[in-house]
Amino acid sequence: MLAASVAAVHAFERGDSVAAISYIKEAIRGERGFARRGLWQALAASWEFQRGDTTSGCRDMQDSLDQLGNAQGKGAITSQRYEEIENSVQQEAKTAGARCPQVSPGG
């Protein structure tokens, strides 16, 4: 699934955010690790917010924080790293004008 994530980044860099989101979603579907799934989900949310798709961005933000909360619970990431990602994606949501429901690990 790393190949799909690399393809996603390349697609985004060349300005094809639709393909980038499609590739990163493919990578997410094939990944088992909570930390990587959560990071990729945050990336998808970021790209969706940049495209103006706040509904999908909010959904992916919540999914990201759920995955990262599970990763934190298993010791795969620190609480500091969780908070950094949470703050970053929430700022992107705010910048996009998204009105996401209050998010927390586990929903």
Number of C-alpha atoms within 10 A of each C-alpha: 15 14 11 18 20 15 18 26 19 16 18 17 11 9 11 13 20 14 16 26 24 17 24 24 20 17 23 23 11 12 16 11 14 23 23 19 25 27 19 23 28 27 24 27 29 26 20 25 25 16 13 15 15 22 15 15 28 25 16 23 31 26 22 30 28 21 24 32 24 19 21 19 14 12 11 15 16 15 14 10 12 21 13 12 19 21 12 14 24 20 14 19 23 14 11 18 12 18 11 16 10 8 16 13 17 13 11
